[in-house]
Amino acid sequence: MSIGEILLEKGIITPAQLCEATELRRQEGVRLDAALVSLGYVKQPQLLDAMSEQLDLPVVDLDGMEIDVETLRSLPAKLVYRKKLVPLSRQNGRMIVATSDPYDLYAFDELRLMTGVEVEPVLAPPEDIDKVIKTHYGVGGDTVDEMMSDDIEVIDDGSNEAEDLLEMAQEASVIKLVNEIFLEAINERASDIHIESYESGMAIRYRIDGVLQKPSLPPQINRFRQAIISRIKIMAHLNIAEKRLPQDGRIDMRVGGQQVDVRVSVIPMIYGEGIVMRLLNKSQVMFTLPQLGMLDDTFADFQQLITRPHGIILVTGPTGSGKTTTLYAALQEIVSPEIKVVTIEDPVEYHLEGINQIQIKPEIQFTFARGLKHILRHDPDVIMIGEIRDLETAEAAIQAALTGHLVLSTLHTNDATSAATRLLDMGVEPFLVTSTLVAAMAQRLVRTVCSECKTTYEPTPDDLPADFNYEPGMQLARGEGCRTCRGTGYYGRAGIFEMWTLEEPERERIMQRAPASDICRVAQQGGLRLLREDGWLKVRRGMTTPEEVTRTTKI
């Protein structure tokens, strides 16, 4: 039976769908199985099962198999990457090879001629094959292999002319290698790429769900460190000859129909330049307020606050804690034809329909403070400021709040009540803080337990920090580690929040310039729930783990 007949018999496709796929095969010259997958009528696991039945080949789980590394690495990376073949074992004159395309007989013939043994194919999902290849050969292993064999000139010190660096960085192989690094990071949901220079060579790490992880890379990649750095500089429109001063740039790219904005920071270090690239997928779905992970009471309070007619609401936390995402979600909640919303940002991270967004340009002295003064002439109802960084911006925000506008902004402080003392430290008068600051919300991001491998367990008192209330028989959640979460037990992130709404006792302490610890103590007496307490409630609900809360918060 043909693959189409098998899928029909199983009820996976209809005769009309088979006819449509057959027509696509005729028009574009693709195979029937590829046509069915591209049309979305058949999923890859269903296709593998049908191939298994048609060709009498077993489907294997590569995650649970012991792979002979010597056999795998005995083949050229170019062949493995090009043909997507994973040699699993070799014995008694035959080699077992995993493939997701058993119809590519030329690949088996090429492998047979190269090794001199019989090839016995087995089936595996293409994503599993890619994972094994990247684990053992590294990201861009075939490209590095090609660069090594082509004897491309390697630039490994700063004595070369800028023209040589430019020529090296524009080699087709180097361009392909850098593209593969970006593509792997985006596929792994990385928020940042870190490229670091050490005495022993170059290290590349991806920040996935807030934690740095090291991808598998071929060791030969160290030889092309300068070429990789120069290529990234060219993409970001930076000076490739300047290695003594920090540089900042941006890269706009499209990946599979997705628009990705990359912010590039280059800093000179002892053994070369270090690069950090923040990846911002502009095509991804924006979070709405209910998706941020707030508990019901926090959500209700915040929802009520952002509908106030005037005042300042601050979201605080360190870099990468999701402050801007929370503000965007708040704007989505309140935007309407009756309300004019203007934002001033650096950079504009997401484009929101119905909202006027402004990008500051410090190089031409267009700053937050300067932009705010002109925004007020446009009669806005709500103003979002990307960040309050200095006294000038703080005073402009306070002026906007005093003249009847709702101002949303971010501030770098460790907890909510420190927002008031931070404004005082900037030089804002206490009476202005108490008359305009409505609320401050501190937040952190914690990794959430992977839903695919989630299990429950009963902790012991020793498993929990002293400030987490242990109850005999309590059940908590954790992930055992699976293919979906890359064995970490976590997939995705959610926020933990510390919502502080100013009341009269706190205002009195601010007028007295009391320390943040004193203001926090008074706020707790009024019902303030701290970050760790909010995190513990989310642990009890099975959203995250005690380890995540202790990693991101302090006692």
KELUM-661613 format. One record per residue (C-alpha): residue number from 1; residue in three letters; x, y, z. Coordinates in pm, whole numbers. Last residue first. Example, Ala and Ser with C-alpha at 12.3 -4.5 7.8 and 13.67 -1.06 7.14 Angstrom:
// KELUM-661613
R   n res   east  north     up
R   2 SER   1367   -106    714
R   1 ALA   1230   -450    780
// end
This chain:
// KELUM-661613
R   n res   east  north     up
R 555 ILE   1431   3684   5299
R 554 LYS   1557   3745   4947
R 553 THR   1389   3665   4614
R 552 THR   1476   3509   4276
R 551 ARG   1653   3187   4370
R 550 THR   1441   3134   4685
R 549 VAL   1124   3145   4471
R 548 GLU   1268   2910   4211
R 547 GLU   1387   2656   4469
R 546 PRO   1045   2653   4638
R 545 THR    891   2536   4307
R 544 THR    646   2686   4055
R 543 MET    279   2682   3956
R 542 GLY    165   2403   4188
R 541 ARG    -80   2616   4388
R 540 ARG    132   2586   4704
R 539 VAL    432   2716   4508
R 538 LYS    221   3011   4389
R 537 LEU    135   3094   4751
R 536 TRP    506   3069   4835
R 535 GLY    588   3320   4560
R 534 ASP    338   3571   4695
R 533 GLU    498   3534   5039
R 532 ARG    844   3569   4888
R 531 LEU    744   3888   4706
R 530 LEU    592   4048   5016
R 529 ARG    221   4076   5090
R 528 LEU    135   4423   5225
R 527 GLY   -157   4405   5471
R 526 GLY   -144   4733   5663
R 525 GLN    107   4595   5914
R 524 GLN    317   4501   5614
R 523 ALA    305   4864   5495
R 522 VAL    436   4984   5833
R 521 ARG    727   4739   5816
R 520 CYS    797   4838   5454
R 519 ILE    811   5209   5545
R 518 ASP   1060   5132   5822
R 517 SER   1275   4916   5591
R 516 ALA   1267   5190   5325
R 515 PRO   1425   5441   5561
R 514 ALA   1213   5730   5696
R 513 ARG   1224   6061   5509
R 512 GLN    978   6212   5763
R 511 MET    736   6294   5479
R 510 ILE    783   5934   5360
R 509 ARG    692   5802   5707
R 508 GLU    372   6010   5708
R 507 ARG    284   5884   5361
R 506 GLU    326   5526   5486
R 505 PRO     77   5582   5769
R 504 GLU   -170   5754   5527
R 503 GLU   -192   5471   5274
R 502 LEU     15   5401   4963
R 501 THR    -83   5093   4764
R 500 TRP    192   4831   4762
R 499 MET    161   4525   4538
R 498 GLU    444   4272   4572
R 497 PHE    425   4036   4275
R 496 ILE    542   3698   4149
R 495 GLY    541   3670   3772
R 494 ALA    521   3367   3547
R 493 ARG    778   3186   3335
R 492 GLY    794   2924   3062
R 491 TYR    889   2557   3086
R 490 TYR   1057   2404   3390
R 489 GLY   1160   2045   3473
R 488 THR   1508   2113   3333
R 487 GLY   1534   1808   3105
R 486 ARG   1515   2013   2785
R 485 CYS   1165   2135   2887
R 484 THR    980   1959   2604
R 483 ARG   1209   1653   2597
R 482 CYS   1147   1576   2962
R 481 GLY   1253   1666   3314
R 480 GLU   1094   1541   3637
R 479 GLY    903   1863   3688
R 478 ARG    797   1975   4036
R 477 ALA    475   2019   4227
R 476 LEU    399   2042   4599
R 475 GLN    171   1830   4820
R 474 MET    126   1905   5193
R 473 GLY    103   1602   5421
R 472 PRO    245   1776   5728
R 471 GLU    234   2157   5690
R 470 TYR    550   2363   5645
R 469 ASN    519   2742   5641
R 468 PHE    791   2890   5422
R 467 ASP   1005   3133   5627
R 466 ALA   1252   2862   5731
R 465 PRO   1327   2760   5373
R 464 LEU   1178   2426   5261
R 463 ASP   1327   2083   5191
R 462 ASP   1432   2037   5555
R 461 PRO   1068   2046   5667
R 460 THR   1000   1744   5440
R 459 PRO    827   1777   5105
R 458 GLU    544   1554   4976
R 457 TYR    565   1514   4601
R 456 THR    361   1597   4292
R 455 THR    454   1541   3928
R 454 LYS    475   1765   3621
R 453 CYS    645   1611   3316
R 452 GLU    443   1766   3033
R 451 SER    314   2066   3234
R 450 CYS    667   2196   3295
R 449 VAL    675   2376   3631
R 448 THR    691   2753   3595
R 447 ARG   1014   2950   3602
R 446 VAL   1002   3256   3825
R 445 LEU    989   3618   3710
R 444 ARG   1017   3897   3965
R 443 GLN    791   4186   4058
R 442 ALA    766   4499   4269
R 441 MET    446   4702   4247
R 440 ALA    428   5065   4345
R 439 ALA    114   5263   4418
R 438 VAL    -42   5610   4413
R 437 LEU    266   5831   4402
R 436 THR    147   6188   4331
R 435 SER     83   6370   4661
R 434 THR    319   6163   4876
R 433 VAL    609   6195   4632
R 432 LEU    555   6570   4584
R 431 PHE    545   6626   4962
R 430 PRO    873   6434   5001
R 429 GLU   1064   6658   4754
R 428 VAL   1223   6474   4461
R 427 GLY   1604   6471   4479
R 426 MET   1690   6137   4322
R 425 ASP   1727   5992   4672
R 424 LEU   1366   6089   4744
R 423 LEU   1253   5905   4431
R 422 ARG   1448   5599   4544
R 421 THR   1294   5630   4894
R 420 ALA    946   5604   4742
R 419 ALA   1031   5313   4515
R 418 SER   1192   5128   4808
R 417 THR    840   5036   4922
R 416 ALA    793   4804   4625
R 415 ASP   1108   4594   4649
R 414 ASN   1449   4564   4484
R 413 THR   1448   4897   4304
R 412 HIS   1500   4989   3937
R 411 LEU   1201   5200   3840
R 410 THR    930   5153   3581
R 409 SER    654   5386   3462
R 408 LEU    281   5448   3442
R 407 VAL    149   5805   3463
R 406 LEU   -221   5886   3492
R 405 HIS   -270   6251   3402
R 404 GLY   -441   6533   3591
R 403 THR   -191   6817   3606
R 402 LEU    -21   6682   3921
R 401 ALA     51   6351   3747
R 400 ALA    220   6526   3451
R 399 GLN    428   6740   3687
R 398 ILE    530   6429   3878
R 397 ALA    643   6263   3554
R 396 ALA    843   6572   3454
R 395 GLU   1004   6582   3801
R 394 ALA   1102   6215   3776
R 393 THR   1247   6264   3427
R 392 GLU   1464   6555   3544
R 391 LEU   1562   6373   3865
R 390 ASP   1701   6072   3678
R 389 ARG   1625   5728   3540
R 388 ILE   1245   5698   3542
R 387 GLU   1194   5420   3288
R 386 GLY    981   5346   2980
R 385 ILE    739   5628   3057
R 384 MET    371   5548   2995
R 383 ILE    129   5839   2979
R 382 VAL   -249   5809   3017
R 381 ASP   -511   6076   2939
R 380 PRO   -308   6254   2673
R 379 ASP   -365   6619   2566
R 378 HIS    -97   6643   2299
R 377 ARG     71   6939   2473
R 376 LEU    159   6709   2763
R 375 ILE    369   6496   2527
R 374 HIS    601   6793   2463
R 373 LYS    728   6812   2822
R 372 LEU    745   6433   2840
R 371 GLY    975   6414   2537
R 370 ARG   1230   6642   2699
R 369 ALA   1230   6439   3020
R 368 PHE   1258   6103   2842
R 367 THR   1541   6232   2622
R 366 PHE   1567   6377   2270
R 365 GLN   1922   6512   2299
R 364 ILE   2011   6414   1940
R 363 GLU   2215   6109   2045
R 362 PRO   1962   6046   2325
R 361 LYS   1694   5941   2073
R 360 ILE   1366   5853   2246
R 359 GLN   1113   5636   2061
R 358 ILE    752   5755   2088
R 357 GLN    439   5538   2087
R 356 ASN     82   5660   2034
R 355 ILE   -154   5377   2134
R 354 GLY   -452   5251   1932
R 353 GLU   -279   4935   1812
R 352 LEU     29   4843   2014
R 351 HIS    374   4798   1862
R 350 TYR    601   4612   2099
R 349 GLU    951   4695   2226
R 348 VAL    975   5069   2163
R 347 PRO   1334   5120   2275
R 346 ASP   1380   5327   2482
R 345 GLU   1024   5436   2543
R 344 ILE    780   5727   2549
R 343 THR    419   5613   2555
R 342 VAL    102   5807   2473
R 341 VAL   -251   5687   2555
R 340 LYS   -562   5878   2453
R 339 ILE   -878   5736   2610
R 338 GLU  -1229   5729   2460
R 337 PRO  -1139   5500   2167
R 336 SER  -1015   5243   2421
R 335 VAL   -690   5134   2588
R 334 ILE   -733   5025   2951
R 333 GLU   -643   4654   2948
R 332 GLN   -394   4679   2664
R 331 LEU   -215   4952   2858
R 330 ALA   -190   4727   3165
R 329 ALA    -48   4443   2954
R 328 TYR    210   4682   2813
R 327 LEU    302   4791   3166
R 326 THR    342   4430   3280
R 325 THR    563   4352   2980
R 324 THR    776   4655   3064
R 323 LYS    838   4528   3418
R 322 GLY    917   4170   3315
R 321 SER   1203   4098   3558
R 320 GLY   1475   4131   3294
R 319 THR   1657   4421   3458
R 318 PRO   1584   4445   3830
R 317 GLY   1244   4525   3982
R 316 THR    988   4800   4008
R 315 VAL    651   4883   3850
R 314 LEU    545   5237   3936
R 313 ILE    197   5392   3938
R 312 ILE    187   5773   3934
R 311 GLY   -131   5976   3979
R 310 HIS   -438   6063   3774
R 309 PRO   -777   5940   3651
R 308 ARG   -762   5598   3816
R 307 THR   -832   5301   3585
R 306 ILE   -485   5156   3633
R 305 LEU   -542   5127   4010
R 304 GLN   -861   4919   3987
R 303 GLN   -696   4659   3765
R 302 PHE   -398   4650   4001
R 301 ASP   -618   4585   4304
R 300 ALA   -827   4317   4128
R 299 PHE   -515   4141   3995
R 298 THR   -350   4147   4337
R 297 ASP   -664   3997   4495
R 296 ASP   -697   3726   4230
R 295 LEU   -335   3615   4226
R 294 MET   -127   3761   3946
R 293 GLY     14   3520   3687
R 292 LEU     81   3758   3398
R 291 GLN   -188   3600   3180
R 290 PRO   -478   3794   3339
R 289 LEU   -317   4126   3231
R 288 THR   -277   4029   2867
R 287 PHE     53   3909   2730
R 286 MET    141   4005   2374
R 285 VAL    157   3730   2114
R 284 GLN    494   3702   1945
R 283 SER    567   3898   1629
R 282 LYS    794   4153   1796
R 281 ASN   1033   3883   1913
R 280 LEU   1286   4069   2124
R 279 LEU   1630   3913   2150
R 278 ARG   1878   4090   2380
R 277 MET   2235   4044   2252
R 276 VAL   2532   4047   2489
R 275 ILE   2879   4070   2340
R 274 GLY   3218   4043   2511
R 273 GLU   3533   4164   2338
R 272 GLY   3877   4019   2380
R 271 TYR   4087   3859   2651
R 270 ILE   4077   4135   2912
R 269 MET   3735   4275   2818
R 268 PRO   3604   4528   2566
R 267 ILE   3222   4570   2579
R 266 VAL   2977   4515   2291
R 265 SER   2603   4562   2348
R 264 VAL   2356   4451   2079
R 263 ARG   1978   4493   2091
R 262 VAL   1814   4241   1858
R 261 ASP   1465   4301   1715
R 260 VAL   1300   3989   1575
R 259 GLN   1021   3999   1318
R 258 GLN    870   3653   1270
R 257 GLY    795   3523    919
R 256 GLY   1034   3231    957
R 255 VAL   1304   3451   1108
R 254 ARG   1307   3818   1011
R 253 MET   1586   4042   1129
R 252 ASP   1642   4388   1273
R 251 ILE   1981   4434   1439
R 250 ARG   2060   4707   1690
R 249 GLY   2371   4877   1819
R 248 ASP   2572   4965   2127
R 247 GLN   2950   5006   2149
R 246 PRO   3198   4991   2438
R 245 LEU   3546   5130   2365
R 244 ARG   3883   4966   2298
R 243 LYS   3799   4729   2011
R 242 GLU   3708   4978   1739
R 241 ALA   3798   4826   1399
R 240 ILE   3456   4662   1354
R 239 ASN   3273   4994   1394
R 238 LEU   2907   4910   1452
R 237 HIS   2619   4874   1206
R 236 ALA   2454   4592   1411
R 235 MET   2497   4336   1131
R 234 ILE   2857   4449   1081
R 233 LYS   2926   4416   1453
R 232 ILE   2775   4065   1453
R 231 ARG   3007   3967   1165
R 230 SER   3307   4112   1346
R 229 ILE   3232   3910   1660
R 228 ILE   3194   3589   1457
R 227 ALA   3515   3652   1260
R 226 GLN   3707   3734   1576
R 225 ARG   3596   3410   1743
R 224 PHE   3660   3187   1441
R 223 ARG   3925   2962   1595
R 222 ASN   3707   2913   1901
R 221 ILE   3446   2739   1681
R 220 GLN   3680   2439   1659
R 219 PRO   3532   2309   1987
R 218 PRO   3198   2234   1815
R 217 LEU   2912   2388   2017
R 216 SER   2652   2233   2247
R 215 PRO   2447   2508   2402
R 214 LYS   2535   2653   2744
R 213 GLN   2240   2762   2953
R 212 LEU   2188   3090   3137
R 211 VAL   1868   3103   3342
R 210 GLY   1586   3357   3295
R 209 ASP   1352   3124   3106
R 208 ILE   1634   3057   2858
R 207 ARG   1942   3281   2865
R 206 TYR   2170   3143   2593
R 205 ARG   2544   3097   2635
R 204 ILE   2840   3121   2397
R 203 ALA   3196   3081   2524
R 202 MET   3511   3179   2334
R 201 GLY   3866   3067   2395
R 200 SER   4097   2953   2676
R 199 GLU   4196   3306   2774
R 198 TYR   3830   3402   2784
R 197 SER   3598   3589   2549
R 196 GLU   3222   3589   2610
R 195 ILE   2927   3572   2371
R 194 HIS   2598   3597   2563
R 193 ILE   2272   3552   2371
R 192 ASP   1957   3681   2541
R 191 SER   1584   3603   2560
R 190 ALA   1623   3242   2447
R 189 ARG   1309   3058   2331
R 188 GLU   1514   2755   2214
R 187 ASN   1413   2812   1850
R 186 ILE   1523   3175   1879
R 185 ALA   1864   3079   2018
R 184 GLU   1914   2809   1753
R 183 LEU   1829   3056   1477
R 182 PHE   2070   3319   1609
R 181 ILE   2361   3072   1632
R 180 GLU   2270   2934   1287
R 179 ASN   2278   3285   1139
R 178 VAL   2624   3338   1288
R 177 LEU   2746   3016   1123
R 176 LYS   2589   3103    786
R 175 ILE   2754   3446    780
R 174 VAL   3088   3286    873
R 173 SER   3051   3031    591
R 172 ALA   2962   3299    332
R 171 GLU   3272   3500    420
R 170 GLN   3168   3855    511
R 169 ALA   3332   3850    854
R 168 MET   3666   3748    702
R 167 GLU   3668   4032    450
R 166 LEU   3572   4286    714
R 165 LEU   3837   4160    953
R 164 ASP   4097   4183    676
R 163 GLU   3987   4539    596
R 162 ALA   4014   4633    963
R 161 GLU   4382   4544    954
R 160 ASN   4512   4261   1167
R 159 SER   4701   4309   1494
R 158 GLY   4400   4252   1722
R 157 ASP   4441   3878   1757
R 156 ASP   4279   3554   1643
R 155 ILE   4197   3595   1278
R 154 VAL   4171   3257   1106
R 153 GLU   4223   3241    730
R 152 ILE   3983   2990    578
R 151 ASP   4147   2653    520
R 150 ASP   3842   2515    334
R 149 SER   3838   2203    556
R 148 MET   3809   2411    873
R 147 MET   3531   2629    730
R 146 GLU   3339   2320    616
R 145 ASP   3361   2160    962
R 144 VAL   3253   2489   1120
R 143 THR   2949   2496    889
R 142 ASP   2866   2132    962
R 141 GLY   2890   2191   1336
R 140 GLY   2663   2495   1325
R 139 VAL   2527   2423   1674
R 138 GLY   2726   2133   1816
R 137 TYR   2829   1794   1677
R 136 HIS   2711   1571   1962
R 135 THR   2421   1766   2113
R 134 LYS   2335   1939   1785
R 133 ILE   2306   1605   1605
R 132 VAL   2102   1449   1887
R 131 LYS   1858   1744   1892
R 130 ASP   1821   1747   1514
R 129 ILE   1735   1375   1517
R 128 ASP   1475   1429   1789
R 127 GLU   1320   1717   1588
R 126 PRO   1306   1494   1279
R 125 PRO   1103   1224   1461
R 124 ALA   1270    878   1451
R 123 LEU   1260    582   1211
R 122 VAL   1505    293   1184
R 121 PRO   1743    222    896
R 120 GLU   1980    -77    867
R 119 VAL   2291     13    668
R 118 GLU   2526   -264    558
R 117 VAL   2894   -190    605
R 116 GLY   3169    -38    388
R 115 THR   3159    291    579
R 114 MET   3166    549    297
R 113 LEU   2996    335     34
R 112 ARG   2715    235    274
R 111 LEU   2666    595    388
R 110 GLU   2636    715     29
R 109 ASP   2395    431    -49
R 108 PHE   2186    515    260
R 107 ALA   2166    880    156
R 106 TYR   2079    783   -202
R 105 LEU   1787    578    -69
R 104 ASP   1610    889     59
R 103 TYR   1270    720    107
R 102 PRO   1337    645    476
R 101 ASP   1315   1016    562
R 100 SER   1298   1062    941
R  99 THR   1625    876    988
R  98 ALA   1797    670   1257
R  97 VAL   2088    449   1145
R  96 ILE   2178     99   1262
R  95 MET   2514      0   1112
R  94 ARG   2598   -350    991
R  93 GLY   2910   -564    969
R  92 ASN   2863   -743   1300
R  91 GLN   2840   -417   1496
R  90 ARG   2779    -46   1453
R  89 SER   2543    159   1668
R  88 LEU   2317    464   1654
R  87 PRO   2421    637   1332
R  86 VAL   2205    953   1319
R  85 LEU   2114   1069    967
R  84 LYS   1985   1417    879
R  83 LYS   2122   1397    519
R  82 ARG   2294   1735    516
R  81 TYR   2377   1751    887
R  80 VAL   2519   1397    910
R  79 LEU   2703   1426    578
R  78 LYS   2866   1761    667
R  77 ALA   2953   1645   1017
R  76 PRO   3174   1376    866
R  75 LEU   3108   1028   1013
R  74 SER   3317    872   1289
R  73 ARG   3146   1100   1538
R  72 LEU   2829    895   1551
R  71 THR   3012    562   1567
R  70 GLU   3231    688   1850
R  69 VAL   2928    830   2033
R  68 ASP   2743    498   2035
R  67 ILE   2394    615   2128
R  66 GLU   2212    460   2426
R  65 MET   1846    513   2356
R  64 GLY   1574    672   2572
R  63 ASP   1577   1014   2415
R  62 LEU   1617    859   2068
R  61 ASP   1273    698   2091
R  60 VAL   1260    449   1804
R  59 VAL   1004    384   1529
R  58 PRO   1052     37   1380
R  57 LEU   1063    -25   1003
R  56 ASP    813   -246    819
R  55 LEU    817    -19    513
R  54 GLN    445     63    494
R  53 GLU    367     21    863
R  52 SER    666    227    978
R  51 MET    593    488    714
R  50 ALA    237    517    848
R  49 ASP    363    551   1206
R  48 LEU    614    816   1096
R  47 LEU    340   1011    916
R  46 GLN    120   1010   1225
R  45 PRO    414   1134   1438
R  44 GLN    482   1415   1181
R  43 LYS    128   1549   1173
R  42 VAL    -90   1501    866
R  41 TYR   -344   1736    705
R  40 GLY   -138   2051    763
R  39 LEU    -94   2131    392
R  38 SER    284   2114    440
R  37 VAL    252   1769    602
R  36 LEU     38   1628    320
R  35 ALA    271   1773     54
R  34 ALA    579   1627    226
R  33 ASP    417   1282    230
R  32 LEU    320   1313   -138
R  31 ARG    669   1407   -250
R  30 VAL    731   1752   -393
R  29 GLY    733   1843   -764
R  28 GLU    553   2173   -718
R  27 GLN    250   2125   -943
R  26 ARG    223   1746   -940
R  25 ARG    285   1714   -565
R  24 LEU     34   1992   -498
R  23 GLU   -222   1803   -708
R  22 THR   -157   1485   -511
R  21 ALA   -195   1681   -184
R  20 GLU   -534   1814   -300
R  19 CYS   -646   1465   -407
R  18 LEU   -540   1319    -72
R  17 GLN   -732   1594    110
R  16 ALA  -1044   1513    -95
R  15 PRO  -1004   1139    -19
R  14 THR   -995   1220    353
R  13 ILE   -692   1203    583
R  12 ILE   -617   1035    917
R  11 GLY   -889    772    873
R  10 LYS   -642    486    917
R   9 GLU   -733    352    571
R   8 LEU   -674    694    417
R   7 LEU   -333    725    583
R   6 ILE   -237    379    453
R   5 GLU   -365    462    103
R   4 GLY   -159    783     93
R   3 ILE    157    606    207
R   2 SER    113    354    -72
R   1 MET      0      0      0
// end
